[in-house]
Amino acid sequence: MTVPQRLVITGATGFIGSAVLTELARIRDARERGRSGPPRLSLRAVGRAAPEADGRADEWCQADLSEPGSLRGCCDGADVLVHLASRIGSDEEECAAVNVTGAAALMAEAQKAGVRRIVHLSTSAVYGQGPHRGIAVDAVVPAPLSPASRTRLAGEGPALAAGAVVLRPGLVIGSGDRWVVPALEQLLAATGALWGGGRALLSVVAVGDLARLIARLALGHGPEGGTVWHASHPVPVRAAELVGALTEWGVLPEVGEDVSEAECLERMAAAGCPVSPRQFRLVSQDHWYDSAPVWAAAGCSPGPGALACLDEAALWYREYLRRG
């Protein structure tokens, strides 16, 4: 195995990217203390602006995926590209500019620079409407329903052509999550109930565990490039277990009712809930994917599961939801 020395990471100020940068910096610092082990890692973060006093990266490269020309030279001298940046929103054109055109330009830069290893983050939302139960990669034909998921699926094309290991995680939770748990809070506020008894099985992964997996893959362990992998914890979580754990930690309110999916949708509409019916069905119906192969291929333990991270994330969630 060739040990990379210089890694380029996009999206390093985002939810998942920040966790991955922290994990890679931890590995770099451990190698520095050991000195007799593998060569020292050098971390170059690519983004629109460099945060002040952030010593996790050795270098910050200012660039914007929506402006492909700004990416020129960002991968020069690099061994590995870890592409974690994406645009998530309702504007198809804006999403395409980052997730498709920007990704293609970045992959072209990586190929021009002779990058040997690429890890590219996608999403299991590319499969669209469920229910999905324990499916392998592409056992269901992708049918994305939102601008973000459509363009992220399209962005997988240039990544795979460049030889990337493409990851499709499900629901990612932990400190910094502004999507999954906030949406659950909005749903519970609007419905006052747990839909269908919370029986839906969901693919969930703690952001710290996903970061460990991505770092391991970036450092050359695991599958060859040009492949797609599910990247959640191998054991799915029931919606009731997720909501119950968040309630125990004081993040979500207690709910006593158990009502049907149809009744929940009616209550959401009456309350003007910002969570769409499509997003609601992601947690009210089974959406879980066979993720065991990637952990085995990378030789990486998936850990005890996403619910075990909530002791560390609960304070962040409580403060975030209180502010919002």
N, C-alpha and C positions, 0 to 999 in steps of 0.2 A: 504494500500500500504506500503510495506517495503522500507524504504529509504536506499539506498546503501551508504556505507561509503568509500570504496576503489574501484577505477576504474582503469583498465588497458587499455591502448590505444596503438594500433600499427599504424604505418604510421604517427606519430605525427609531423614529419618534412616535410611531403608532402603537396601538395596543399590543399586537403580537410582536412587531418588530422590536419594540423596546425590551420585551422579555428576552428575545433571542440575542440582542446586543448585550444585555446583561450577562447571559449565560456564556457567550463567546468571550466576553471580557474576563469572566471568572476563570475560564480555561486558559486564556492568555496569561493572566497573572499567576496562575498555578504553575504554568510552564516556566515563567520567569523566575519564580522562587526555586524551582527544581534545577534549572539551567542545564543539567546533564541529560535531560529528556529530549523530546522532539524540538525542532526549531521554534523560535518565538513566533507567535501569530501577530500580524499587523492588521488592524481593522479599519477599513475606510467606509464611512457611512455616507450615503448619497441622499440628499433631500433638498427641499426648497430653501431651507435656512438651517444654520448650525445653532443648536441650543448653547446658551452660555454656560461655561464651567461644567461641561459634561466630559469627564475624562474617560468614559467607557470606550470611545473610539479614538484611535491614534490620529485620524484625519477625517475631516468633514468636507465633502465635495458638494458644492451648491449646484443643483440641477433640478429640473422639473420634467416629469414624465409627459406632461401635456405639451411640452416644447422639446421635441426630439433633438433639435440642434444643441440644446444645453447639455445633452448626455455625452457629447463627443469627448472621448478620452477618459471617461469615468472608470473604465475597467482596465486601463493600461497598467501592465505589470502585475495583474491579479491572477491568482490561481483558481479562485472560487467566486462565484456570484450567488448571493442569496437574495432572491427577489421577493419581497414581502409587501411592497406598496401596492395599493389598489384604490380605485375610486368607488365608493358605495353611495348611491343616490338614485333619484328618480329621473334624472336627465340622461337619456340614452347617448346623446352626443358627447356630453362631458365624460361619461363612463367609458365610452369607446376611445376617446382621446388618450386616456391614461391606460386603460386595461387592455387595449388592442394595439393602437398605433404606438403608444409609448412603450409597451412591452416588446413589440417587434423591434423598435429602434434600440432598446436596451440589449436584446439578444444579439442584434447585429454588432453592437459594440463589444459584447463578450466574445463573439466568434472572431472578430477582427483582432482582439487582444490575445487570443489563444487561451482563453479561460478553459481549464480542464474539467471543472465540475460546476453544475448549476442546480440550485434548488429553487423551485418556483411554487408559490403558495396560491392555490385556487380555493374552491369551496364545494361542499357536497350539495349546496343549493342548485348546482347545475342540473341535478336530476329532476327538479320541478316537483309537481304535486305527487304526494304519496297516496296510500301508505307504502312504505318501503321497509322490508323486514330482512335484515341480515344479508343484503345483496353484496356480491363481489363487484369489483370495479367494472363499470359498463355492462353489468348484467341487466340493467335497465337503461334504455337509450336516453341520454340526457335530453331534457326538455325544459330548459330554464324559463321562468315566468317573469322575471324582473329585469330592468336594464342592467343592474349590477351583475346578476348571475349570467345573463346572456353574454355580456362583454367579457366576463371572466372566463367563460367557456371558450369564447373565440380567442382570448389571449393565451390559452393553453397551446394553441396551434404553433405559433412561432417558438414557444418555449420547448415543446417536444421536438420540433425540427432542429433546435440548437443543441439537443441532447440533455434536456433538463429532467430531473426527478420532480414530478408534479405531485403535489399533496392536496387532497380534498378533505379537510377537517369538517366536522359538523358544528355543533354549538360550542363555542369557546368561552369559558368563564374564568373569572379571576379579577384581581385588581386592574382597573383600566377598562373593563368591559362596559361599554355604553350602549350595548344593543340587546343582549340576551336577557339579563336580569331586569334592566329597566323596562323592557317590553312585558315581562311577566308581571311586574308591579302595575303597569297600566292595565293589563288584562284583568287582574284581580280587583283593581279599583272599579273597573267598569262593570264586572260581572258579579262580584261578591261571592264567587263560587269556584269550585274546581271542576273543570270540564271533564265529563265522562269518568269521574272518579280518579282522574290522573293516571289511567292505565297505559297511556301511550309510552312506548319505549323509544328513547332518544339517544342518538350518538352525541356524546358530550366529551370534552377534554379540557383539563385545566391548562391555562396558558403557560404555566411553568413547565408542565410535562411536555406540551407541544414544543416549547423552546428547546428542551433537552433533546428531543427527537430531531428537530431541524439542525441543531448544532452538530449532532452526531453524523447526520447525513452530509452536512457541509464539510466535515473533516474527513470525508472519504469512505465512511463505513456504509455498508448496505448496498442497495440495488444499483444496477447500471442505469444510465440516463436514458431518456426517451421513453419513460414509463410513468404510469399514473398509479397512485396509491391513496387509499382512504387513510385518514390520520387522526381519528378520534381514539378515545380509550377503547380497548377491545370489548369491554363489558358495558352494554347499554344501561341507561338509567331511566327509571319510570318518572313521568312528569310529577307524580305525587311525591316521590322521594326527593326530587330536586326542590320542589316548592316547600316540602316539609322541612328539609335541611335549612333552607333560607329563612323559614319562619322561626326555627329554633335559634338561629343566630340573630334574630331581631331585624332582619333585612326586609322581609315581606310580612304583611298582616296575616293573621289567622283567618281561615275561611271554614265555614261549617257546612255549606250546601254542596250538593253534588247534582249538577244539572246537565242536561244534554248539550251537545255541541250546538244544535240549532238554537236552543234557548240562550246560550252564551252569545251567539252571533246577534240575536235580537237585542240583548242587553247592551252589547258593544255599540250597535248602531244608535240606540236610544241615548247612550251616554256620550256619543261623539268620540269614541275611543280612537286614538291615532294609529293603533295597530290594525293593519288590514286583515280581512278574512284570510288571505293567502298566508300571511305571517302567522296568524292564529293557528292555522292547520299544521304548521310546522311543529307545534308543541301539543296539539290536540290529537294528532294521528301518529302512528308509528313512523319514525324516520331514523332508522339505524342501519349502519353499513359495516361490513366485515373489515375491521381495521387491524386485526391481529397480524396479518402478513408483514406489514411495514416495520412493526416493532421487532419482530423476529429477524427480519432481513438486516436491520440496522444493529442488532445485538443490544437493544436498548430496553430496559425495563419500563413498562408503562406506568408503574407506580400503583398506589392503592385506589386511584380513581378521582374523578373531578370533585366529588363531594368532600373529599378529605382536604381540599385546598381552602374550603370556605372559612376555616378558623382564621386564616391569614387575610382573606379578602373581605370579610364581613364588615370591618370598620370602614374600609374604602367604600363599599357599597352603601352603607348607612349614610355616610357623609355626602356621597354623590346624590343619592335619592333625596336627601333632605334639602340640598341646594336646588335640585331641579323640580 
